Amino acid sequence: MQIIQSIQKNRYLLAGTIALAIIAFIITSDDKKAGSLSSSSIGKVDGTKIELNEFNKRVKQAEDQEAQRSGQRPTTSRSNQIREQVWNQMVAEDIFFKETKKLGITFTSKEMSSILLSNDQNNPFLQEQGMTDAATGKLDISKAQEAITSIKKLKGEDKERIDAQLTDPLILSSLVAKYGSLIAASAYYPAWMQQKEATEAKEFANISYVSIGYSEVSDSAVKVTDADINEYVQKHKKQFKQEAGCRISYVSFSELPNGDDSARIKDVVAQIKPGFSTDTNAKAFVARNASETPFTDEYLPKSKIQSSALDSILSQPFGTVFGPYADNGNYVLAKVLGSKQLPDSVKARHILIATVNPQTGQPIMEDSVAKKLADSLLTVIKAGGNFAELAAKYSADGSKDKGGELGTFDFGRMVPEFNDFVFTKPVGSTDVVKTQFGYHVINIEDQKDFKPAYKIAFISKQITPSDVTINNASLAATKASAQKDGASLAAYTAKNGLKLIQVPTLIKENDYNIGNIEDARQLVKWAFGAKPGMVSEPFSIGDNFIVATLDKIEKEGTMDAAAARPTAEAVVRNQKKAAIIKTKIGANPTLEAAAAAYNRQVMQAGADSSITMATQLIPGIGAEPKVIGASFNKENQTKASAPIEGQSAVYVLKVNSIQSKPADDAATAAQKLTNRLSALRSQTTNWYEGLKNQADIKDNRSKVF
């Protein structure tokens, strides 16, 4: 299955992979986990250990799957992300499966078989080519039964892989659906609330008001002290919860090439140009000069040629060398070797005699046997044999059910050998072509939209820093790291025209990035072993040497003024501005007096029945919940309200009237009730966060990684 996807260049898909919309981070059952414990753990969830061996195994599985999909191993940064995802997976598993076990929510083998032999959208077999009936599009039951029988026979790593990719996700998705349905069914909309909201929805207010924006008072007129911030934080502690962590500042010294380095590489490339112009063997010349861009001995459409100077290159006579020019961190020479007309798209069919398993890469047929069979099929086809019938009988991929038809595809979609044959040979050509997957008997059925294609030889040299550049950066970083404390480092950077960057976010013990610095795990570990004020040794991270100072260690709890200021300062400033405004207009002003104090106008709102208790935004005012509430206060019908501190202004209002709209007809009322119930149920989807907040999670990963 899925060999067609594998033939398409670098598109490896794992059999049975399921995307879970609700909890994409859980993939294995607690029964399987319990059977593979080791003596070393990296954390606990409600007292249950998360074992290091199991964690590492799961990380490796995830990295292998990504490598199979992308064709390359994950980068260090990506591996760090995968490690974080796996931790979240294992924590979520423990929490979720304990909850389902407590509630008696299970998934039986009969349910598993029922799904795998059904046309249910959750059946992973429906995503597999070759598992459905070509005529009906429905599941081929006999093939599904055969697959289930094969799965049951698997052992060892093969069984673990299928469990992780197919069995466990299916168990999980079913348990999640059951649990989610149970939670959604608990949503209750009592009759008294329905009546109250229906009444409020019919009432609308018409008001006159004065709005005095906080911008009327300049920021310089208001000072927000740490005491002010702390007072606000104490009144809103839930908004200012803080995890344990630390705060650092750093200065960086770039190892990237400078102008001298760029000029040096450009001169190197320029010296190659005369020989490139006269040489007649471009492939050998490119290899001999160790080009960063390998020689491509094929004609490519203009859309497939990667070069920032392509139009200028193609404007030169064939054989002329263009450059040196800068492109993507390189200096480049380009030489057009020739041109021909190639189709933009091709329609073809094939019969694949596979020599390897596309998912595992394991041999499944001797090369000589596969070649002999492919040659025999070619002979039969050229003698008048039925291509579609032979494909149905012998082809090893999903196209066999379509007579080998691959449809119409663009240039570059197939692996190189396959692509080269179908785009360079004429329509009607049939031959055997070998690729990494085996031997293909290919027949070209049609070609469309012929356009010019070009063969271009590139010689490129990367613009790299010299030893002098790297040594200078290292020396500068060493001098900075010699400062005795954070204050000295700040003074040193200021004196030498450097920038000491304060990381705005709290750094946590398991982080691997710091601000915009990726792969900074070594720096994080230093910070959590340092004391406030200490200056680090230089760390080589990416293209920079980094020297850091530990500013502060934060304990778990409530933020102090410094940490809370970025969030709280604007709110506190507006509160102080509101106090100034209210003092100027008085405690009980009339609309006219309030307007005169700041040369404002008395405005109107709500005549269009837009102000109800359910209103989110008031036309001309915006999101102001306090104004909405005051608009339905009957005391404000006889006199102007006291000044109201809003989100963006101080308001004084008077209620002109509170009226009722006509009652909704039965259909509209029923639809509103349905919408309200739906809204209530949608609020139950964040149940995992609720379970997680109740769990006792101990994270000791930083002691290992």
Phi, psi and omega per residue, in radians:
M1 nan 2.606 3.010
Q2 1.186 0.338 3.135
I3 -1.226 -0.555 3.103
I4 -1.015 -0.792 3.112
Q5 -1.068 -0.590 -3.129
S6 -1.242 -0.611 3.122
I7 -1.102 -0.635 3.103
Q8 -1.160 2.198 -2.879
K9 -0.830 2.183 3.032
N10 0.968 0.554 3.109
R11 -2.000 1.454 -3.137
Y12 -1.659 2.171 3.119
L13 -2.057 2.366 -3.131
L14 -1.500 2.346 -3.112
A15 -1.074 2.261 2.997
G16 1.387 0.178 -3.140
T17 -1.204 2.297 -3.085
I18 -2.081 2.301 3.041
A19 -1.571 2.069 -3.109
L20 -1.727 2.139 -3.039
A21 -1.329 -0.534 -3.025
I22 -1.578 -0.897 3.083
I23 -2.267 1.561 -3.122
A24 -1.371 -0.053 -3.024
F25 -1.808 0.241 3.109
I26 -2.110 2.185 -3.113
I27 -2.316 -0.056 3.129
T28 -2.384 2.704 -3.116
S29 -1.493 2.752 -3.116
D30 -1.235 -0.387 3.107
D31 -1.119 -0.779 -3.124
K32 -1.184 -0.685 -3.112
K33 -1.094 -0.679 -3.082
A34 -1.116 -0.350 -3.087
G35 -1.557 0.052 -3.053
S36 -2.359 0.761 -3.113
L37 -1.455 2.636 3.019
S38 -2.143 -3.122 -3.085
S39 -1.451 -0.195 -3.078
S40 -1.885 2.258 -3.132
S41 -2.145 2.765 3.133
I42 -2.054 0.128 3.107
G43 2.953 3.072 3.120
K44 -2.438 2.609 3.015
V45 -2.193 1.923 -3.077
D46 0.888 0.717 3.078
G47 1.559 -0.234 3.124
T48 -1.527 2.221 -3.086
K49 -1.257 2.520 2.901
I50 -1.798 1.962 -2.978
E51 -1.429 2.442 -3.109
L52 -1.085 -0.769 -3.123
N53 -1.061 -0.790 3.133
E54 -1.144 -0.699 3.119
F55 -1.063 -0.848 -3.132
N56 -1.103 -0.652 3.127
K57 -1.122 -0.738 -3.128
R58 -1.179 -0.655 3.084
V59 -1.084 -0.779 3.138
K60 -1.093 -0.736 3.101
Q61 -1.028 -0.777 -3.130
A62 -1.141 -0.701 3.122
E63 -1.167 -0.703 3.121
D64 -1.122 -0.717 3.122
Q65 -1.103 -0.740 3.138
E66 -1.160 -0.688 3.115
A67 -1.100 -0.658 -3.138
Q68 -1.203 -0.643 3.128
R69 -1.242 -0.740 -3.003
S70 -1.662 -0.322 -3.111
G71 1.499 0.066 3.097
Q72 -2.595 2.700 -3.116
R73 -1.219 2.589 3.109
P74 -1.076 2.559 3.051
T75 -1.233 2.966 3.102
T76 -1.018 -0.761 3.139
S77 -1.088 -0.750 -3.136
R78 -1.186 -0.656 3.096
S79 -1.077 -0.664 3.072
N80 -1.085 -0.715 3.108
Q81 -1.133 -0.723 3.125
I82 -1.098 -0.716 3.130
R83 -1.074 -0.692 3.107
E84 -1.157 -0.723 3.138
Q85 -1.122 -0.723 -3.131
V86 -1.149 -0.684 3.072
W87 -1.017 -0.842 3.133
N88 -1.077 -0.635 3.100
Q89 -1.048 -0.865 -3.023
M90 -1.228 -0.622 3.048
V91 -1.109 -0.801 -3.118
A92 -1.117 -0.670 3.106
E93 -1.007 -0.883 -3.083
D94 -1.031 -0.823 -3.111
I95 -1.110 -0.852 -3.018
F96 -1.216 -0.801 -3.077
F97 -1.226 -0.516 3.030
K98 -1.131 -0.667 -3.125
E99 -1.203 -0.752 -3.141
T100 -1.184 -0.629 3.106
K101 -1.131 -0.724 3.132
K102 -1.088 -0.615 -3.103
L103 -1.562 -0.068 3.128
G104 1.309 0.429 3.115
I105 -1.514 2.104 -3.077
T106 -2.267 2.986 3.068
F107 -2.397 2.066 -3.015
T108 -1.648 2.877 3.108
S109 -1.119 -0.554 3.103
K110 -1.130 -0.674 3.102
E111 -1.138 -0.683 3.118
M112 -1.051 -0.886 -3.138
S113 -1.082 -0.690 -3.129
S114 -1.045 -0.733 -3.138
I115 -1.250 -0.789 -3.082
L116 -1.178 -0.336 3.115
L117 -1.890 0.384 -3.105
S118 -2.120 3.055 3.040
N119 -1.765 0.412 3.057
D120 -1.068 2.419 -3.094
Q121 -1.066 -0.345 3.127
N122 -1.461 -0.063 -3.122
N123 -1.285 1.981 -3.098
P124 -1.115 -0.408 3.130
F125 -1.078 -0.477 -3.117
L126 -1.197 -0.308 3.126
Q127 -1.537 -0.078 -3.080
E128 -1.681 2.249 3.040
Q129 -1.130 2.424 3.118
G130 1.582 -0.087 -3.134
M131 -1.752 -0.028 3.127
T132 -2.037 2.735 3.099
D133 -1.294 2.191 -3.075
A134 -1.062 -0.549 -3.084
A135 -1.399 -0.741 -3.033
T136 -1.765 -0.354 -3.066
G137 1.348 0.020 3.141
K138 -1.550 2.889 -3.136
L139 -1.107 2.362 3.030
D140 -1.470 1.814 -3.013
I141 -1.034 -0.707 -3.101
S142 -1.115 -0.689 3.119
K143 -1.213 -0.646 3.110
A144 -1.123 -0.748 3.113
Q145 -1.109 -0.687 3.112
E146 -1.107 -0.708 3.130
A147 -1.148 -0.725 3.127
I148 -1.090 -0.733 3.115
T149 -1.072 -0.720 3.132
S150 -1.155 -0.696 -3.131
I151 -1.101 -0.702 -3.114
K152 -1.126 -0.409 -3.113
K153 -1.505 -0.176 -3.080
L154 -1.202 2.603 3.116
K155 -2.427 2.893 3.031
G156 1.037 -2.386 -3.070
E157 -1.115 -0.585 3.115
D158 -1.087 -0.748 3.123
K159 -1.147 -0.747 3.139
E160 -1.069 -0.690 -3.129
R161 -1.150 -0.773 3.119
I162 -1.165 -0.672 3.078
D163 -1.020 -0.818 -3.084
A164 -1.201 -0.593 -3.032
Q165 -1.618 -0.453 -3.023
L166 -2.236 -1.040 -3.002
T167 -1.128 -0.946 -3.073
D168 -1.113 -0.757 3.087
P169 -1.055 -0.609 3.141
L170 -1.205 -0.728 3.063
I171 -1.041 -0.815 -3.100
L172 -1.078 -0.855 -3.086
S173 -1.026 -0.630 3.120
S174 -1.217 -0.746 3.121
L175 -1.148 -0.694 3.109
V176 -1.093 -0.747 3.132
A177 -1.085 -0.731 3.136
K178 -1.148 -0.791 -3.117
Y179 -1.155 -0.751 3.131
G180 -1.081 -0.687 3.118
S181 -1.137 -0.665 3.124
L182 -1.112 -0.764 3.140
I183 -1.175 -0.773 -3.115
A184 -1.081 -0.632 -3.124
A185 -1.191 -0.293 -3.127
S186 -1.409 -0.196 3.128
A187 -1.115 2.216 -3.036
Y188 -2.221 2.305 -3.120
Y189 -2.122 1.540 -3.036
P190 -1.115 2.707 -3.075
A191 -1.068 -0.694 -3.108
W192 -1.112 -0.617 3.110
M193 -1.231 -0.685 3.084
Q194 -1.021 -0.803 -3.111
Q195 -1.127 -0.765 -3.126
K196 -1.086 -0.812 -3.119
E197 -1.194 -0.591 3.099
A198 -1.140 -0.721 3.117
T199 -1.142 -0.792 -3.138
E200 -1.116 -0.596 -3.124
A201 -1.192 -0.477 -3.135
K202 -1.413 -0.498 -3.093
E203 -1.432 2.389 3.044
F204 -2.378 2.598 -3.070
A205 -1.890 2.579 3.034
N206 -2.062 2.097 -3.031
I207 -2.216 2.736 2.889
S208 -1.953 2.490 -3.060
Y209 -2.680 2.822 3.010
V210 -2.160 2.308 -3.138
S211 -2.039 2.156 3.122
I212 -2.069 1.769 -3.061
G213 -1.141 2.659 -3.127
Y214 -1.159 -0.320 3.103
S215 -1.198 -0.221 3.080
E216 -1.135 -0.401 3.094
V217 -1.899 2.164 -3.089
S218 -1.204 2.624 3.126
D219 -1.055 -0.598 -3.095
S220 -1.178 -0.320 -3.140
A221 -1.416 -0.114 -3.067
V222 -2.202 2.253 3.078
K223 -1.953 2.187 3.128
V224 -1.811 1.899 -3.095
T225 -1.543 2.913 3.053
D226 -1.051 -0.617 3.118
A227 -1.106 -0.682 3.098
D228 -1.096 -0.770 -3.141
I229 -1.101 -0.814 -3.122
N230 -1.078 -0.667 3.118
E231 -1.106 -0.735 3.127
Y232 -1.166 -0.736 -3.134
V233 -1.066 -0.736 -3.120
Q234 -1.103 -0.500 3.119
K235 -1.453 -0.233 -3.086
H236 -2.376 0.893 -3.024
K237 -1.019 -0.646 -3.096
K238 -1.086 -0.516 -3.140
Q239 -1.359 -0.244 -3.023
F240 -2.184 0.640 3.020
K241 -1.215 2.547 -3.075
Q242 -2.361 2.351 3.030
E243 -1.424 2.838 3.053
A244 -1.206 2.538 3.139
G245 3.079 -2.875 3.114
C246 -2.502 2.874 3.127
R247 -2.178 2.347 -3.109
I248 -2.307 2.837 2.949
S249 -2.180 2.719 -3.107
Y250 -2.632 2.776 3.015
V251 -2.179 2.430 -3.096
S252 -2.023 2.604 3.131
F253 -2.210 1.976 -2.986
S254 -1.270 2.385 3.005
E255 -1.714 0.047 -3.081
L256 -1.178 2.680 -3.136
P257 -1.092 2.531 3.104
N258 -1.809 -2.959 -3.095
G259 -1.065 -0.662 3.124
D260 -1.138 -0.693 3.118
D261 -1.122 -0.733 3.130
S262 -1.083 -0.762 3.140
A263 -1.125 -0.649 3.139
R264 -1.099 -0.808 -3.131
I265 -1.197 -0.662 3.110
K266 -1.069 -0.689 3.129
D267 -1.163 -0.674 3.099
V268 -1.053 -0.803 -3.120
V269 -1.173 -0.688 -3.141
A270 -1.068 -0.596 3.141
Q271 -1.217 -0.395 3.121
I272 -1.385 -0.439 -2.974
K273 -0.972 -0.820 -3.117
P274 -1.026 -0.744 3.140
G275 -1.178 -0.616 3.121
F276 -1.153 -0.617 -3.115
S277 -1.147 -0.645 -3.055
T278 -1.677 -0.265 -3.082
D279 -1.230 2.511 -3.097
T280 -1.870 -0.092 3.112
N281 -2.066 1.500 -3.019
A282 -1.082 -0.704 -3.099
K283 -1.050 -0.833 -3.131
A284 -1.180 -0.662 -3.109
F285 -1.150 -0.740 3.122
V286 -1.088 -0.780 3.140
A287 -1.138 -0.712 -3.087
R288 -1.138 -0.509 -3.107
N289 -1.706 0.243 3.015
A290 0.878 0.926 -3.137
S291 -1.215 2.474 3.046
E292 -1.158 -0.544 3.110
T293 -1.706 1.995 -3.117
P294 -1.205 2.766 3.116
F295 -1.282 2.320 3.107
T296 -1.956 1.909 -3.061
D297 -1.565 1.012 3.108
E298 -2.671 2.790 3.097
Y299 -1.568 2.275 -3.097
L300 -2.112 2.481 3.009
P301 -1.070 2.722 -3.118
K302 -0.984 -0.630 -3.096
S303 -1.184 -0.302 -3.106
K304 -1.768 0.008 -3.133
I305 -1.662 2.104 -3.099
Q306 -1.618 1.792 3.081
S307 -2.829 2.322 3.135
S308 -1.277 -0.285 -3.094
A309 -1.976 0.457 -2.987
L310 -1.020 -0.769 -3.122
D311 -1.068 -0.711 3.117
S312 -1.180 -0.666 3.121
I313 -1.088 -0.809 -3.074
L314 -1.281 -0.274 3.113
S315 -1.395 -0.166 -3.140
Q316 -1.467 2.664 3.028
P317 -1.088 2.590 3.122
F318 -0.997 2.390 3.135
G319 1.630 -0.180 3.124
T320 -1.471 2.417 3.123
V321 -1.625 2.202 3.108
F322 -1.820 2.373 3.086
G323 2.205 -3.021 0.045
P324 -1.248 2.523 3.030
Y325 -2.365 2.636 -3.111
A326 -1.464 2.306 -3.133
D327 -2.677 1.991 3.019
N328 0.935 0.813 3.080
G329 1.418 0.223 3.128
N330 -2.277 2.776 2.847
Y331 -1.806 2.362 -2.911
V332 -2.284 2.516 2.898
L333 -1.984 2.496 -3.135
A334 -2.343 2.410 -3.112
K335 -2.382 2.034 3.123
V336 -1.367 2.104 -3.077
L337 -1.637 -0.396 -3.129
G338 3.018 3.079 -3.128
S339 -2.579 2.627 3.033
K340 -2.670 2.888 3.105
Q341 -1.542 2.228 3.090
L342 -2.257 2.624 3.113
P343 -1.211 2.676 3.076
D344 -1.421 -0.504 3.122
S345 -2.584 2.755 -3.067
V346 -2.383 2.522 2.969
K347 -1.935 2.250 -3.080
A348 -2.603 2.901 3.031
R349 -2.362 2.821 -3.109
H350 -2.691 2.872 2.973
I351 -2.168 2.087 -3.110
L352 -1.730 2.141 2.965
I353 -1.772 1.715 -2.993
A354 -1.339 2.432 3.065
T355 -1.862 -0.290 -3.140
V356 -2.372 2.724 3.002
N357 -1.325 2.136 -3.043
P358 -1.130 -0.419 -3.134
Q359 -1.487 -0.696 -3.047
T360 -1.807 -0.348 -3.082
G361 1.364 0.085 -3.125
Q362 -1.348 2.434 3.122
P363 -1.085 2.426 3.091
I364 -2.183 -0.151 3.100
M365 -2.721 2.440 3.084
E366 -1.043 2.426 -3.107
D367 -1.012 -0.766 -3.104
S368 -1.136 -0.627 3.122
V369 -1.177 -0.770 -3.140
A370 -1.108 -0.737 3.140
K371 -1.103 -0.744 -3.131
K372 -1.112 -0.728 3.129
L373 -1.148 -0.756 3.140
A374 -1.084 -0.747 3.122
D375 -1.112 -0.659 3.126
S376 -1.140 -0.731 3.120
L377 -1.125 -0.686 3.108
L378 -1.065 -0.741 3.124
T379 -1.067 -0.767 -3.139
V380 -1.107 -0.760 -3.109
I381 -1.129 -0.752 -3.138
K382 -1.184 -0.360 3.098
A383 -1.547 0.067 3.099
G384 1.888 0.135 3.134
G385 -1.114 2.691 -3.107
N386 -1.399 1.957 -3.067
F387 -1.057 -0.820 -3.077
A388 -1.078 -0.737 -3.136
E389 -1.161 -0.689 3.113
L390 -1.172 -0.664 3.098
A391 -1.102 -0.772 -3.135
A392 -1.070 -0.553 -3.077
K393 -1.526 -0.663 -2.950
Y394 -1.975 -0.410 -3.024
S395 -1.192 2.515 -3.029
A396 -1.724 0.185 -3.129
D397 -2.243 3.103 -3.034
G398 -1.117 -0.336 -3.125
S399 -1.215 -0.193 -3.125
K400 -1.032 -0.554 -3.130
D401 -1.282 -0.169 3.119
K402 -2.021 0.417 -3.140
G403 1.215 0.410 -3.141
G404 1.495 0.022 -3.070
E405 -1.166 2.265 3.084
L406 -1.827 -0.087 -3.106
G407 1.328 -2.856 -3.140
T408 -1.745 2.330 -3.093
F409 -2.454 2.753 -3.076
D410 -1.496 2.910 3.092
F411 -1.067 2.363 3.070
G412 1.547 -0.041 -3.105
R413 -1.336 -0.547 -3.141
M414 -1.665 2.895 3.105
V415 -1.084 2.726 -2.931
P416 -0.892 -0.841 -3.064
E417 -1.117 -0.729 3.118
F418 -1.133 -0.826 -3.118
N419 -1.054 -0.790 -3.096
D420 -1.058 -0.711 -3.116
F421 -1.144 -0.889 -2.994
V422 -1.275 -0.400 -3.110
F423 -1.691 -0.265 -3.112
T424 -1.894 -0.367 3.118
K425 -1.563 2.718 -3.116
P426 -1.318 2.807 3.081
V427 -0.988 2.406 -3.121
G428 1.699 -0.233 -3.135
S429 -1.132 2.410 3.082
T430 -2.377 2.241 -3.118
D431 -2.844 3.019 3.099
V432 -1.681 2.278 3.131
V433 -2.233 2.302 3.118
K434 -1.667 2.367 3.027
T435 -2.281 -3.047 3.137
Q436 -1.139 -0.261 -3.078
F437 -1.708 -0.215 -3.121
G438 2.461 -2.577 -3.122
Y439 -1.945 2.290 -3.139
H440 -1.952 2.279 2.918
V441 -1.641 1.925 -2.988
I442 -1.941 2.417 3.039
N443 -2.196 2.159 3.128
I444 -1.527 2.078 -3.063
E445 -1.679 -0.579 -3.092
D446 -2.824 2.685 3.059
Q447 -2.441 2.438 -3.046
K448 -2.314 2.743 2.982
D449 0.939 1.203 3.118
F450 -1.238 2.311 -3.136
K451 -2.427 2.844 3.129
P452 -1.128 2.443 3.021
A453 -2.218 2.617 -2.989
Y454 -2.231 2.530 2.968
K455 -1.850 2.048 -3.079
I456 -2.208 2.337 3.046
A457 -1.724 2.242 3.113
F458 -2.001 2.425 2.925
I459 -2.099 2.114 -3.102
S460 -2.286 2.555 3.075
K461 -2.232 2.239 -3.127
Q462 -1.204 2.429 3.084
I463 -1.412 1.779 -3.034
T464 -1.960 2.686 3.091
P465 -1.274 2.544 3.078
S466 -1.397 2.922 3.067
D467 -1.037 -0.602 3.134
V468 -1.115 -0.760 3.136
T469 -1.085 -0.808 -3.126
I470 -1.144 -0.755 -3.125
N471 -1.133 -0.663 3.110
N472 -1.110 -0.740 3.118
A473 -1.135 -0.729 3.139
S474 -1.115 -0.740 -3.139
L475 -1.128 -0.741 3.129
A476 -1.107 -0.701 3.122
A477 -1.159 -0.682 3.140
T478 -1.111 -0.706 3.107
K479 -1.101 -0.718 3.135
A480 -1.151 -0.691 -3.096
S481 -1.227 -0.239 -3.140
A482 -1.388 -0.119 3.125
Q483 -1.171 2.476 -2.956
K484 -1.305 -0.453 -3.133
D485 -2.756 3.129 -3.079
G486 -1.076 -0.682 3.137
A487 -1.123 -0.723 3.118
S488 -1.138 -0.678 3.113
L489 -1.126 -0.697 3.116
A490 -1.097 -0.753 3.129
A491 -1.158 -0.680 -3.136
Y492 -1.125 -0.799 -3.126
T493 -1.133 -0.701 3.129
A494 -1.117 -0.731 -3.119
K495 -1.140 -0.597 -3.048
N496 -1.761 0.257 3.066
G497 1.232 0.421 3.123
L498 -1.713 2.912 -3.117
K499 -2.030 2.072 3.067
L500 -1.581 1.980 -3.040
I501 -1.662 2.183 3.076
Q502 -1.615 2.083 -3.139
V503 -1.187 2.133 -3.018
P504 -1.312 -0.366 -3.064
T505 -1.757 2.699 3.086
L506 -1.250 2.297 3.121
I507 -1.637 2.214 -3.125
K508 -1.797 2.824 -2.912
E509 -1.100 -0.463 -3.120
N510 -1.795 0.163 3.127
D511 -1.153 2.676 3.065
Y512 -2.209 -0.081 2.992
N513 -2.100 2.602 3.040
I514 -2.207 1.889 -3.072
G515 1.022 -2.141 3.127
N516 -1.604 0.070 -3.127
I517 -1.579 2.039 3.111
E518 -1.606 2.783 3.121
D519 0.953 0.784 -3.085
A520 -1.808 0.497 -3.075
R521 -1.016 -0.687 -3.139
Q522 -1.107 -0.618 3.116
L523 -1.254 -0.655 3.088
V524 -1.086 -0.782 -3.130
K525 -1.109 -0.654 3.077
W526 -1.070 -0.795 -3.071
A527 -1.049 -0.653 -3.096
F528 -1.447 -0.030 3.027
G529 -1.940 0.001 -3.075
A530 -1.715 3.001 3.050
K531 -1.947 2.622 -3.142
P532 -0.899 2.343 -3.138
G533 1.662 -0.281 -3.139
M534 -1.201 2.596 3.096
V535 -1.944 2.356 -3.069
S536 -1.411 2.851 2.901
E537 -1.271 2.876 3.109
P538 -1.165 2.344 3.032
F539 -1.921 2.271 3.064
S540 -1.537 1.866 -3.097
I541 -2.248 2.067 -3.109
G542 1.083 -2.187 -3.122
D543 -1.805 0.430 -3.076
N544 -2.424 2.684 2.840
F545 -1.676 2.271 -3.088
I546 -1.999 2.289 3.009
V547 -2.100 2.197 -3.031
A548 -2.150 2.807 2.994
T549 -2.284 2.433 3.125
L550 -1.448 1.961 -3.101
D551 -1.384 -0.758 -2.998
K552 -2.853 2.568 2.995
I553 -1.834 2.156 -3.128
E554 -1.742 2.344 3.068
K555 -1.648 2.714 3.108
E556 -1.125 2.371 3.142
G557 2.623 -2.344 -3.111
T558 -1.794 2.429 -3.123
M559 -1.083 2.580 2.975
D560 -1.501 -3.100 -3.049
A561 -1.067 -0.725 -3.099
A562 -1.101 -0.768 -3.122
A563 -1.251 -0.601 -3.071
A564 -1.464 -0.335 -3.019
R565 -0.958 -0.792 -3.127
P566 -0.976 -0.555 -3.130
T567 -1.575 -0.704 -2.963
A568 -1.581 -0.411 -2.970
E569 -1.023 -0.800 -3.100
A570 -1.101 -0.669 -3.138
V571 -1.161 -0.811 -3.137
V572 -1.127 -0.697 3.116
R573 -1.046 -0.765 3.125
N574 -1.137 -0.600 3.082
Q575 -1.102 -0.716 3.124
K576 -1.194 -0.670 3.080
K577 -1.129 -0.681 3.112
A578 -1.053 -0.693 3.127
A579 -1.097 -0.698 3.111
I580 -1.126 -0.781 -3.130
I581 -1.099 -0.778 -3.104
K582 -1.151 -0.595 3.087
T583 -1.121 -0.691 -3.094
K584 -1.248 -0.654 -3.079
I585 -1.596 -0.220 3.106
G586 1.617 2.845 -3.063
A587 -1.295 -0.520 -3.092
N588 -2.361 1.132 -3.069
P589 -1.391 2.765 2.911
T590 -1.457 2.910 3.093
L591 -1.041 -0.719 -3.084
E592 -1.171 -0.697 -3.138
A593 -1.178 -0.732 3.116
A594 -1.097 -0.711 -3.141
A595 -1.159 -0.709 -3.097
A596 -1.191 -0.590 -3.082
A597 -1.047 -0.584 -3.125
Y598 -2.157 0.366 3.101
N599 0.925 0.810 3.108
R600 -1.839 3.014 3.106
Q601 -1.914 2.647 3.004
V602 -1.398 2.161 -3.066
M603 -1.901 2.903 3.121
Q604 -2.103 2.595 3.058
A605 -2.721 2.596 3.025
G606 1.719 -0.101 3.136
A607 -1.097 -0.401 3.129
D608 -1.552 0.255 3.131
S609 1.128 0.465 -3.077
S610 -1.490 -0.256 -3.113
I611 -1.733 1.798 3.024
T612 -2.179 3.006 3.127
M613 -1.155 -0.307 3.133
A614 -1.652 -0.007 -3.093
T615 -1.132 2.366 3.065
Q616 -1.652 -0.717 -3.113
L617 -2.225 2.315 3.070
I618 -1.662 2.160 3.120
P619 -0.939 2.254 3.128
G620 1.476 -0.194 -3.114
I621 -2.089 -0.875 -3.130
G622 1.896 -2.687 -3.092
A623 -1.496 1.753 -3.118
E624 -2.410 1.464 -3.094
P625 -1.016 -0.662 -3.130
K626 -1.131 -0.615 3.112
V627 -1.174 -0.699 3.110
I628 -1.086 -0.797 3.123
G629 -1.061 -0.772 -3.136
A630 -1.160 -0.440 -3.133
S631 -1.192 -0.289 3.132
F632 -1.962 0.209 3.054
N633 -1.495 1.981 -3.047
K634 -1.116 -0.414 3.097
E635 -1.096 -0.464 -3.130
N636 -1.444 0.076 3.057
Q637 -1.438 -0.477 -3.081
T638 -1.661 -0.382 3.120
K639 -2.681 2.902 3.128
A640 -1.184 2.609 3.140
S641 -1.243 2.837 2.929
A642 -1.163 2.756 3.130
P643 -0.982 2.364 -3.091
I644 -1.946 2.138 3.068
E645 -1.391 1.902 3.135
G646 -1.717 -2.938 -3.131
Q647 -1.242 -0.646 -3.041
S648 -2.239 -0.021 -3.078
A649 -2.828 2.939 2.941
V650 -1.708 2.335 -3.084
Y651 -2.085 2.528 2.900
V652 -2.194 2.250 -3.084
L653 -2.393 2.801 3.018
K654 -2.328 2.323 -3.129
V655 -1.450 2.056 3.119
N656 -1.382 -0.689 3.128
S657 -2.897 2.709 2.978
I658 -2.163 2.007 -3.033
Q659 -2.103 3.017 3.135
S660 -2.078 2.419 3.026
K661 -1.404 2.823 3.024
P662 -1.077 2.562 3.133
A663 -1.104 2.557 3.082
D664 -1.145 2.600 3.011
D665 -1.252 2.950 -3.019
A666 -1.028 -0.725 -3.096
A667 -1.147 -0.766 3.141
T668 -1.142 -0.735 3.128
A669 -1.091 -0.713 -3.141
A670 -1.143 -0.695 3.141
Q671 -1.165 -0.691 3.107
K672 -1.123 -0.674 3.107
L673 -1.118 -0.740 3.108
T674 -1.081 -0.753 -3.140
N675 -1.121 -0.689 -3.128
R676 -1.164 -0.743 3.103
L677 -1.096 -0.707 3.117
S678 -1.099 -0.698 3.130
A679 -1.146 -0.709 3.116
L680 -1.093 -0.753 -3.117
R681 -1.199 -0.577 -3.139
S682 -1.139 -0.418 3.137
Q683 -1.315 -0.113 3.141
T684 -1.609 -0.003 -3.041
T685 -1.354 -0.236 -3.135
N686 -1.614 0.554 -3.055
W687 -1.116 -0.517 -3.116
Y688 -1.106 -0.717 3.129
E689 -1.058 -0.639 3.090
G690 -1.108 -0.775 3.107
L691 -1.118 -0.715 -3.109
K692 -1.134 -0.692 -3.130
N693 -1.128 -0.438 3.139
Q694 -1.507 -0.249 -3.065
A695 -1.447 2.638 3.056
D696 -1.706 1.783 -3.040
I697 -1.901 2.136 3.079
K698 -1.914 2.102 -3.071
D699 -1.955 1.919 -3.133
N700 -1.983 0.389 -3.083
R701 -1.061 -0.581 -3.071
S702 -1.110 -0.319 3.112
K703 -1.363 -0.250 -3.100
V704 -1.946 -0.740 -3.041
F705 -1.911 nan nan
